[in-house]
Amino acid sequence: MGENINNIFRTVQAETQCPFAKSAVITFARSISAEFSVREAGQQLYEDIAAYIQEGIATAPDGLAVALPNTVIGDDFESLASGFNSLYRALKIRDGFNEEAIATENIEDPSWQLTIGGQRLFTLVFSSLYPVANPRHIDEANTTIIFFQPVQSFNDRIPQDKGSEEFRKLKANIRSRFAKAGLAYDTAIHDEPREAAKYLSPLHLGMQAVEWWKSGWSEF
């Protein structure tokens, strides 16, 4: 992995139909070794997220991306959901939470967001496991990229009043962009009130939301 993977994600960023992504200023965590367990991946990634929150966010305010081999995070879609859940738990444990505290997090709450070091991070999973027509597809075999976006960056770009005319026009514009590019735009997922359900998009248009937090996870 390394610089080549970073370039692949920058291509995804440049080609996306989201009008804000092209100008986003982002940075990259260290790639995860194929030899790592999910726990080891979480330990390394936690260090990089913590460093990003403390220092990197000032120069790359729109997000941090990390590349993981599918052999670490999940080599089919079902195992990707459980692998992401395991990674989430590994990050929370490194952030000082125990299993009891993790279990009390109400991930179903629409106001919930992954929070590390006090920083709320809207999170998106891209993977070679997604079909080509899915906007979350990346064109690199055996690879998943997770993107962590500080909520403030998201809020600065998106109107917060979802009932406003400005917000409705923005949604219509984005949907039109995806349609013209021949890409699936899953309205049900984008309108899903639970933020966590947007982290992992379904494989295909119209499928149920991926409730990854209900998947199995690795014991640490």
SEMILO-754612 format. One record per residue: x, y, z of N, C-alpha, C, O, CB in turn; residue in three letters. Coordinates in pm, whole numbers, padded with zeros to 5 digits, always signed. Glycine has a CB too. Example, Ala and Ser with C-alpha at 12.3 -4.5 7.8 and 13.67 -1.06 7.14 Angstrom:
+01319-00569+00780+01230-00450+00780+01320-00330+00780+01424-00332+00846+01131-00447+00905Ala +01285-00225+00708+01367-00106+00714+01290+00003+00787+01341+00114+00804+01408-00060+00572Ser 
***
This chain:
+00085-00118+00000+00000+00000+00000+00089+00125+00000+00201+00118-00051-00096+00000+00123Met +00044+00236+00055+00130+00354+00058+00082+00461-00038-00038+00486-00052+00271+00315+00025Gly +00179+00525-00105+00149+00640-00189+00053+00607-00302-00031+00689-00338+00276+00698-00245Glu +00066+00486-00360-00022+00447-00469-00168+00445-00424-00256+00491-00496+00018+00310-00523Asn -00193+00391-00305-00329+00387-00251-00380+00528-00226-00495+00559-00255-00334+00304-00122Ile -00294+00613-00172-00334+00751-00148-00375+00819-00278-00472+00894-00281-00220+00829-00081Asn -00301+00792-00385-00335+00849-00515-00468+00796-00566-00544+00869-00629-00224+00819-00617Asn -00496+00669-00538-00624+00611-00579-00739+00682-00509-00841+00712-00570-00627+00459-00549Ile -00722+00708-00380-00830+00777-00309-00843+00922-00355-00953+00976-00360-00806+00773-00157Phe -00732+00984-00390-00742+01120-00444-00816+01120-00578-00883+01217-00612-00602+01182-00461Arg -00803+01011-00654-00879+00998-00778-01027+00985-00748-01111+01047-00815-00830+00876-00860Thr -01061+00905-00645-01201+00894-00602-01253+01032-00563-01364+01071-00599-01216+00795-00482Val -01171+01106-00489-01209+01240-00444-01232+01332-00563-01328+01410-00564-01100+01299-00353Gln -01146+01323-00665-01156+01412-00781-01275+01377-00870-01334+01464-00933-01029+01406-00862Ala -01310+01247-00874-01415+01203-00966-01552+01193-00903-01651+01172-00974-01379+01070-01023Glu -01562+01209-00772-01692+01200-00707-01786+01310-00757-01742+01417-00800-01677+01207-00555Thr -01914+01281-00748-02014+01381-00789-02054+01473-00674-02136+01563-00692-02137+01311-00845Gln -01997+01450-00556-02022+01543-00445-01953+01675-00476-01832+01676-00499-01972+01483-00309Cys -02025+01787-00477-01965+01914-00517-01861+01967-00419-01784+02057-00454-02072+02017-00534Pro -01856+01915-00298-01763+01966-00197-01633+01887-00191-01530+01940-00149-01828+01965-00062Phe -01638+01762-00230-01522+01673-00211-01400+01716-00291-01287+01701-00245-01559+01532-00248Ala -01423+01768-00412-01310+01801-00499-01216+01904-00436-01095+01900-00459-01360+01853-00631Lys -01271+01995-00359-01189+02100-00300-01149+02071-00155-01084+02153-00090-01262+02232-00305Ser -01187+01953-00105-01157+01919+00034-01007+01902+00055-00938+01845-00030-01232+01791+00075Ala -00959+01950+00166-00817+01937+00202-00806+01824+00303-00850+01835+00417-00759+02072+00261Val -00745+01713+00258-00739+01594+00342-00595+01547+00358-00504+01597+00292-00826+01482+00283Ile -00576+01451+00447-00445+01390+00466-00464+01240+00487-00576+01190+00489-00370+01454+00587Thr -00352+01169+00502-00358+01023+00508-00286+00968+00630-00180+01016+00669-00298+00963+00382Phe -00347+00867+00690-00283+00792+00797-00185+00692+00734-00186+00671+00613-00389+00718+00886Ala -00102+00632+00817-00015+00525+00770-00101+00407+00724-00201+00373+00789+00084+00481+00882Arg -00063+00345+00614-00137+00228+00567-00122+00115+00668-00021+00105+00738-00087+00184+00428Ser -00222+00031+00673-00224-00081+00767-00158-00204+00702-00189-00239+00589-00369-00114+00811Ile -00068-00267+00773+00001-00386+00724-00095-00503+00708-00185-00521+00790+00116-00424+00817Ser -00074-00582+00604-00155-00701+00582-00132-00806+00692-00211-00899+00706-00123-00762+00446Ala -00024-00790+00768+00007-00884+00876-00067-00850+01006-00064-00929+01100+00156-00887+00901Glu -00131-00734+01011-00194-00688+01135-00325-00762+01162-00396-00802+01070-00220-00539+01128Phe -00356-00778+01290-00490-00814+01333-00574-00685+01334-00519-00575+01321-00489-00884+01475Ser -00705-00698+01350-00788-00578+01361-00746-00496+01484-00745-00373+01479-00939-00616+01369Val -00713-00563+01592-00670-00492+01713-00545-00411+01686-00537-00294+01724-00645-00591+01828Arg -00447-00471+01619-00323-00399+01588-00350-00284+01492-00291-00176+01504-00219-00495+01527Glu -00440-00307+01397-00478-00199+01305-00539-00083+01382-00509+00033+01356-00578-00250+01198Ala -00627-00115+01479-00690-00012+01560-00590+00065+01644-00605+00186+01662-00794-00073+01650Gly -00489-00003+01696-00387+00065+01776-00308+00165+01693-00288+00279+01736-00292-00037+01839Gln -00264+00122+01574-00189+00214+01488-00278+00329+01441-00236+00445+01443-00130+00138+01367Gln -00399+00296+01398-00489+00399+01347-00525+00498+01456-00536+00617+01429-00616+00336+01290Leu -00543+00451+01579-00575+00542+01688-00464+00646+01705-00492+00765+01724-00596+00465+01820Tyr -00339+00602+01699-00227+00696+01710-00233+00803+01601-00209+00921+01627-00092+00621+01702Glu -00267+00760+01479-00273+00855+01367-00392+00950+01378-00382+01068+01345-00278+00780+01236Asp -00506+00898+01425-00622+00985+01445-00594+01086+01555-00626+01204+01541-00748+00903+01479Ile -00532+01040+01665-00500+01130+01776-00406+01241+01729-00424+01357+01765-00438+01052+01893Ala -00304+01204+01650-00210+01304+01598-00281+01401+01503-00254+01521+01503-00092+01236+01525Ala -00373+01347+01423-00449+01433+01331-00533+01534+01408-00536+01652+01373-00539+01347+01240Tyr -00601+01488+01512-00687+01577+01591-00604+01685+01659-00645+01801+01665-00765+01497+01696Ile -00487+01648+01709-00405+01742+01784-00332+01842+01695-00317+01959+01731-00304+01667+01867Gln -00288+01795+01576-00205+01882+01493-00250+01890+01347-00256+01999+01290-00063+01835+01497Glu -00282+01775+01287-00308+01771+01143-00434+01841+01099-00443+01889+00986-00314+01633+01098Gly -00532+01848+01188-00660+01907+01151-00647+02054+01114-00731+02108+01042-00759+01891+01265Ile -00543+02118+01164-00522+02261+01134-00486+02283+00987-00524+02384+00928-00412+02318+01223Ala -00412+02188+00928-00370+02204+00789-00451+02118+00691-00449+02142+00570-00223+02169+00777Thr -00520+02018+00743-00605+01933+00658-00741+01918+00726-00773+01811+00778-00539+01792+00633Ala -00820+02026+00726-00942+02030+00809-01055+01940+00763-01153+01922+00836-00992+02167+00814Pro -01044+01883+00642-01160+01812+00587-01153+01660+00601-01247+01592+00560-01176+01846+00443Asp -01046+01607+00658-01051+01464+00684-00919+01390+00677-00818+01440+00629-01140+01403+00591Gly -00926+01267+00729-00813+01175+00734-00858+01042+00673-00963+00990+00710-00761+01156+00881Leu -00778+00988+00581-00811+00861+00517-00706+00757+00552-00588+00788+00566-00820+00877+00364Ala -00751+00632+00567-00658+00522+00595-00693+00404+00504-00810+00374+00483-00664+00480+00745Val -00591+00338+00452-00609+00220+00368-00580+00094+00448-00481+00086+00521-00518+00227+00243Ala -00669-00005+00433-00652-00134+00500-00670-00247+00399-00758-00238+00313-00754-00148+00618Leu -00590-00352+00407-00614-00469+00322-00747-00535+00362-00781-00538+00480-00496-00571+00332Pro -00820-00585+00265-00945-00654+00298-00920-00777+00385-01009-00819+00459-01017-00694+00171Asn -00801-00834+00376-00769-00949+00460-00765-00912+00608-00775-01000+00694-00635-01008+00418Thr -00752-00783+00638-00752-00736+00777-00894-00697+00820-00939-00736+00927-00656-00617+00794Val -00963-00620+00737-01091-00561+00777-01211-00645+00733-01319-00634+00793-01103-00423+00719Ile -01194-00729+00629-01305-00813+00583-01294-00839+00434-01291-00745+00354-01439-00747+00614Gly -01289-00968+00395-01270-00999+00254-01399-01037+00182-01396-01080+00067-01173-01111+00240Asp -01513-01020+00249-01643-01021+00183-01729-00918+00258-01687-00868+00362-01711-01167+00183Asp -01847-00886+00205-01919-00772+00261-01968-00799+00403-01968-00708+00486-02037-00737+00172Phe -02009-00921+00431-02054-00952+00567-01940-00937+00667-01959-00882+00775-02111-01094+00573Glu -01823-00988+00630-01709-00975+00722-01657-00832+00728-01595-00793+00828-01596-01068+00680Ser -01682-00752+00625-01645-00610+00630-01725-00539+00738-01670-00456+00811-01667-00543+00493Leu -01854-00569+00749-01938-00508+00852-01889-00544+00992-01877-00458+01078-02085-00551+00835Ala -01860-00672+01014-01811-00713+01146-01668-00663+01170-01633-00630+01284-01815-00866+01159Ser -01587-00657+01065-01452-00603+01078-01454-00456+01115-01373-00410+01196-01375-00622+00950Gly -01547-00381+01055-01559-00239+01089-01605-00223+01234-01556-00135+01306-01657-00168+00993Phe -01697-00307+01277-01742-00304+01417-01626-00334+01511-01611-00269+01614-01857-00404+01439Asn -01544-00432+01474-01427-00465+01556-01328-00348+01561-01272-00318+01666-01356-00591+01500Ser -01308-00283+01447-01217-00169+01443-01269-00054+01528-01193+00011+01600-01196-00123+01298Leu -01399-00029+01518-01462+00074+01601-01436+00047+01749-01399+00137+01824-01614+00080+01574Tyr -01456-00078+01791-01435-00114+01931-01288-00102+01970-01256-00058+02081-01485-00257+01957Arg -01198-00140+01881-01055-00126+01910-01018+00021+01930-00939+00053+02019-00971-00188+01796Ala -01073+00109+01847-01046+00252+01860-01101+00306+01993-01035+00384+02061-01108+00329+01742Leu -01222+00265+02029-01282+00314+02153-01206+00264+02275-01191+00338+02373-01428+00270+02162Lys -01157+00141+02271-01078+00089+02383-00949+00168+02398-00909+00201+02510-01047-00060+02362Ile -00882+00199+02287-00761+00282+02293-00792+00423+02340-00705+00493+02392-00693+00288+02155Arg -00917+00464+02323-00958+00599+02366-01003+00601+02512-01051+00703+02561-01071+00650+02277Asp -00987+00488+02581-01014+00485+02725-01146+00425+02765-01182+00429+02883-01007+00619+02777Gly -01221+00367+02670-01349+00306+02702-01330+00158+02733-01242+00093+02676-01449+00325+02585Phe -01412+00104+02823-01414-00041+02842-01536-00098+02771-01617-00023+02715-01416-00078+02994Asn -01549-00230+02773-01659-00293+02700-01796-00247+02750-01889-00230+02672-01649-00444+02710Glu -01808-00227+02881-01936-00181+02937-01974-00044+02884-02089-00018+02849-01930-00179+03089Glu -01874+00045+02880-01900+00181+02830-01935+00180+02682-02023+00254+02639-01778+00271+02855Ala -01867+00096+02606-01898+00085+02463-02041+00035+02444-02113+00083+02356-01797-00010+02392Ile -02081-00061+02526-02215-00119+02514-02325-00018+02543-02438-00034+02497-02229-00238+02607Ala -02294+00087+02620-02397+00186+02654-02410+00294+02548-02503+00375+02554-02366+00249+02788Thr -02319+00299+02451-02331+00399+02345-02457+00372+02263-02479+00259+02218-02204+00400+02253Glu -02538+00473+02246-02663+00456+02172-02639+00491+02025-02669+00601+01980-02777+00546+02232Asn -02586+00394+01953-02550+00418+01813-02673+00440+01727-02664+00500+01620-02469+00300+01759Ile -02787+00391+01772-02912+00411+01698-02960+00556+01703-03041+00598+01620-03020+00319+01753Glu -02911+00633+01798-02954+00772+01814-02906+00854+01694-02788+00849+01660-02899+00831+01947Asp -02995+00929+01629-02954+01009+01514-02842+01109+01543-02771+01151+01452-03072+01083+01461Pro -02827+01146+01670-02722+01243+01705-02587+01177+01731-02487+01246+01750-02764+01323+01827Ser -02584+01041+01731-02458+00972+01757-02360+00992+01642-02399+00999+01525-02483+00822+01780Trp -02233+01001+01678-02126+01007+01578-02003+00944+01641-01981+00956+01762-02098+01155+01532Gln -01923+00878+01562-01797+00825+01614-01718+00941+01675-01697+01043+01610-01714+00753+01502Leu -01675+00923+01799-01602+01029+01869-01472+00972+01923-01473+00876+02000-01687+01090+01983Thr -01361+01031+01883-01227+00991+01928-01157+01116+01981-01152+01219+01914-01145+00925+01811Ile -01103+01105+02101-01032+01219+02158-01118+01343+02168-01067+01455+02160-00910+01250+02077Gly -01248+01324+02186-01340+01437+02197-01382+01495+02063-01464+01587+02059-01278+01545+02278Gly -01328+01444+01952-01360+01494+01817-01464+01405+01750-01441+01286+01732-01233+01503+01731Gln -01577+01463+01713-01681+01388+01640-01638+01375+01494-01601+01472+01429-01821+01459+01651Arg -01645+01250+01444-01594+01220+01310-01700+01148+01227-01733+01033+01255-01466+01135+01320Leu -01754+01216+01127-01840+01149+01031-01751+01054+00949-01645+01094+00903-01917+01252+00938Phe -01794+00930+00932-01705+00827+00880-01767+00756+00760-01885+00721+00762-01672+00725+00989Thr -01686+00736+00655-01733+00670+00533-01637+00557+00497-01515+00571+00507-01744+00772+00416Leu -01695+00445+00456-01616+00329+00416-01625+00311+00264-01735+00303+00209-01664+00201+00490Val -01510+00306+00198-01498+00278+00055-01425+00145+00041-01336+00116+00121-01423+00394-00022Phe -01461+00065-00059-01397-00066-00068-01404-00122-00209-01494-00091-00287-01461-00162+00029Ser -01306-00206-00240-01309-00280-00366-01421-00383-00367-01453-00439-00472-01174-00349-00390Ser -01480-00409-00250-01592-00504-00242-01721-00447-00302-01811-00522-00338-01617-00543-00097Leu -01729-00315-00312-01848-00254-00373-01841-00269-00526-01733-00262-00583-01859-00104-00333Tyr -01957-00288-00591-01957-00295-00738-01920-00159-00798-01931-00055-00733-02094-00340-00790Pro -01877-00162-00923-01824-00042-00989-01926+00072-00990-01886+00188-00977-01783-00075-01132Val -02054+00043-01006-02155+00149-01013-02186+00211-00878-02256+00312-00871-02283+00094-01072Ala -02134+00154-00771-02158+00210-00638-02056+00320-00611-01936+00299-00631-02149+00099-00529Asn -02099+00439-00565-02004+00549-00539-01898+00515-00434-01798+00586-00425-02080+00670-00494Pro -01919+00409-00356-01819+00370-00255-01713+00273-00311-01625+00228-00238-01890+00306-00134Arg -01722+00241-00439-01625+00150-00501-01490+00218-00517-01483+00336-00554-01676+00101-00637His -01383+00143-00490-01248+00189-00524-01183+00084-00614-01202-00036-00595-01162+00215-00395Ile -01107+00132-00709-01053+00046-00813-00915-00006-00775-00816+00019-00844-01046+00121-00947Asp -00910-00076-00664-00784-00137-00618-00821-00265-00543-00889-00261-00441-00702-00038-00525Glu -00776-00378-00595-00813-00507-00538-00770-00518-00392-00668-00463-00351-00751-00620-00619Ala -00850-00592-00314-00817-00624-00175-00792-00500-00090-00703-00499-00005-00696-00713-00171Asn -00871-00396-00112-00845-00270-00041-00974-00205+00008-01073-00198-00065-00769-00174-00131Thr -00970-00159+00132-01076-00076+00189-01013+00051+00240-00906+00049+00300-01153-00151+00303Thr -01080+00163+00216-01033+00292+00267-01142+00350+00356-01259+00357+00317-00997+00391+00150Ile -01104+00390+00475-01198+00453+00568-01161+00601+00579-01045+00636+00599-01194+00384+00709Ile -01262+00684+00566-01241+00829+00566-01311+00889+00688-01431+00870+00708-01294+00894+00435Phe -01235+00962+00768-01286+01026+00889-01291+01177+00866-01189+01242+00845-01196+00992+01013Phe -01411+01232+00869-01431+01374+00844-01477+01445+00971-01584+01413+01023-01532+01396+00731Gln -01400+01540+01021-01447+01617+01138-01585+01676+01110-01608+01733+01004-01347+01730+01173Pro -01674+01663+01204-01812+01708+01184-01817+01857+01152-01905+01901+01078-01896+01678+01308Val -01725+01934+01206-01725+02077+01179-01704+02106+01031-01765+02198+00975-01617+02146+01262Gln -01618+02028+00967-01596+02044+00823-01725+02016+00747-01761+02089+00655-01484+01951+00774Ser -01794+01909+00786-01921+01873+00724-02024+01984+00746-02095+02023+00653-01974+01739+00782Phe -02032+02034+00869-02131+02137+00901-02103+02268+00828-02196+02341+00795-02134+02161+01051Asn -01975+02297+00803-01940+02421+00734-01984+02418+00588-02002+02523+00526-01789+02444+00741Asp -02003+02298+00532-02033+02285+00390-02181+02255+00361-02230+02285+00252-01947+02178+00331Arg -02250+02196+00457-02388+02152+00436-02484+02236+00519-02462+02252+00639-02403+02002+00470Ile -02590+02291+00460-02690+02365+00539-02746+02278+00650-02785+02164+00627-02804+02415+00449Pro -02751+02331+00770-02795+02252+00885-02947+02241+00896-02997+02149+00960-02741+02312+01011Gln -03019+02332+00834-03164+02325+00834-03208+02238+00717-03215+02284+00603-03228+02467+00825Asp -03239+02110+00745-03271+02017+00639-03408+02042+00577-03445+01978+00478-03265+01876+00691Lys -03482+02134+00634-03610+02169+00576-03601+02294+00490-03701+02338+00433-03712+02189+00685Gly -03482+02352+00480-03465+02478+00407-03463+02455+00256-03433+02346+00209-03337+02548+00450Ser -03495+02560+00183-03491+02554+00038-03348+02532-00011-03327+02463-00110-03548+02682-00023Glu -03252+02590+00058-03111+02574+00022-03070+02427+00030-03001+02376-00058-03022+02658+00114Glu -03113+02359+00136-03078+02217+00153-03147+02133+00046-03085+02042-00010-03119+02167+00294Phe -03273+02162+00016-03345+02084-00086-03279+02101-00223-03268+02004-00299-03493+02128-00093Arg -03235+02221-00255-03169+02245-00383-03036+02172-00390-02999+02118-00495-03147+02395-00405Lys -02963+02169-00278-02836+02099-00273-02856+01949-00298-02782+01889-00377-02767+02122-00137Leu -02955+01889-00233-02982+01747-00251-03020+01717-00396-02973+01619-00454-03095+01701-00157Lys -03103+01801-00453-03145+01780-00592-03026+01790-00686-03016+01713-00782-03253+01882-00631Ala -02937+01882-00660-02819+01901-00743-02727+01779-00735-02677+01732-00838-02742+02026-00700Asn -02706+01727-00615-02619+01611-00598-02679+01488-00666-02608+01414-00734-02595+01583-00449Ile -02808+01467-00648-02873+01353-00713-02864+01362-00865-02843+01261-00932-03020+01344-00670Arg -02879+01481-00917-02868+01501-01061-02728+01470-01111-02711+01410-01217-02906+01645-01098Ser -02626+01509-01033-02486+01482-01069-02461+01331-01076-02398+01282-01170-02391+01547-00968Arg -02510+01259-00977-02489+01114-00974-02561+01048-01092-02505+00960-01157-02539+01055-00841Phe -02681+01089-01119-02759+01030-01228-02688+01052-01363-02680+00960-01444-02901+01090-01232Ala -02638+01171-01385-02570+01202-01511-02442+01121-01526-02400+01091-01638-02539+01350-01519Lys -02380+01088-01414-02255+01010-01417-02281+00860-01422-02188+00780-01430-02170+01043-01295Ala -02410+00820-01419-02445+00679-01423-02414+00604-01296-02392+00483-01297-02374+00615-01535Gly -02413+00677-01184-02383+00616-01054-02509+00606-00970-02598+00690-00978-02275+00698-00980Leu -02513+00502-00889-02628+00483-00799-02627+00590-00691-02522+00623-00636-02627+00342-00736Ala -02745+00643-00661-02760+00735-00549-02876+00683-00466-02992+00692-00506-02785+00885-00597Tyr -02842+00627-00351-02944+00562-00268-03012+00665-00179-02961+00700-00072-02881+00449-00184Asp -03126+00712-00222-03199+00815-00148-03233+00770-00007-03224+00848+00088-03326+00852-00221Thr -03272+00642+00008-03311+00592+00139-03197+00600+00239-03219+00635+00355-03361+00448+00129Ala -03077+00568+00195-02961+00572+00285-02923+00717+00316-02893+00750+00431-02842+00497+00225Ile -02923+00801+00216-02886+00941+00239-02988+01012+00327-02954+01108+00397-02871+01015+00106His -03112+00966+00324-03216+01026+00408-03230+00954+00542-03311+00993+00626-03350+01025+00335Asp -03151+00850+00563-03154+00772+00688-03120+00863+00806-03015+00928+00805-03054+00652+00680Glu -03207+00869+00908-03181+00960+01021-03063+00918+01108-03003+01003+01174-03304+00969+01107Pro -03028+00790+01109-02916+00743+01192-02785+00765+01117-02762+00706+01011-02934+00593+01228Arg -02700+00850+01172-02573+00880+01107-02490+00753+01090-02424+00736+00987-02496+00983+01188Glu -02492+00665+01188-02410+00544+01183-02445+00456+01063-02359+00386+01010-02427+00464+01311Ala -02570+00460+01021-02614+00377+00908-02559+00427+00775-02570+00358+00674-02765+00372+00903Ala -02500+00546+00775-02441+00601+00653-02294+00563+00639-02234+00581+00533-02456+00753+00651Lys -02236+00511+00747-02093+00480+00743-02061+00373+00640-01970+00389+00558-02046+00434+00881Tyr -02137+00263+00644-02124+00153+00547-02247+00154+00459-02357+00124+00505-02107+00015+00619Leu -02230+00186+00333-02344+00186+00240-02376+00042+00199-02286-00041+00192-02313+00272+00115Ser -02504+00010+00171-02537-00124+00119-02465-00150-00013-02424-00056-00082-02689-00139+00101Pro -02451-00275-00046-02385-00312-00171-02460-00259-00293-02400-00215-00390-02371-00463-00180Leu -02594-00265-00287-02675-00229-00403-02788-00134-00365-02835-00133-00251-02732-00356-00469His -02830-00056-00462-02940+00039-00445-03064-00032-00394-03102-00137-00446-02970+00112-00578Leu -03129+00026-00293-03254-00027-00243-03242-00131-00134-03342-00172-00076-03329-00084-00355Gly -03120-00174-00106-03102-00271+00002-03115-00203+00138-03103-00081+00148-02964-00341-00010Met -03140-00281+00241-03156-00225+00375-03025-00165+00425-02916-00204+00382-03204-00333+00471Gln -03038-00069+00517-02921-00008+00578-02834-00114+00645-02885-00213+00698-02963+00100+00680Ala -02705-00093+00642-02610-00185+00703-02593-00147+00850-02529-00047+00882-02472-00183+00629Val -02650-00226+00938-02640-00199+01082-02516-00270+01136-02525-00369+01208-02769-00245+01158Glu -02401-00217+01100-02272-00280+01131-02251-00298+01281-02181-00391+01323-02159-00197+01074Trp -02310-00211+01363-02292-00218+01507-02361-00340+01568-02336-00375+01683-02346-00093+01572Trp -02447-00405+01490-02512-00527+01536-02440-00653+01486-02481-00765+01515-02657-00529+01489Lys -02334-00632+01410-02256-00745+01359-02169-00802+01470-02151-00740+01575-02168-00702+01239Ser -02116-00921+01446-02020-00977+01541-01892-00895+01542-01871-00811+01454-01989-01124+01506Gly -01808-00918+01640-01681-00847+01648-01576-00936+01712-01607-01035+01778-01696-00715+01727Trp -01451-00898+01691-01341-00973+01750-01327-00939+01897-01335-00822+01934-01210-00945+01675Ser -01306-01039+01979-01280-01017+02121-01135-00974+02139-01045-01029+02076-01311-01145+02203Glu -01113-00876+02225-00976-00827+02247-00926-00868+02384-00813-00836+02421-00970-00673+02232Phe 
***
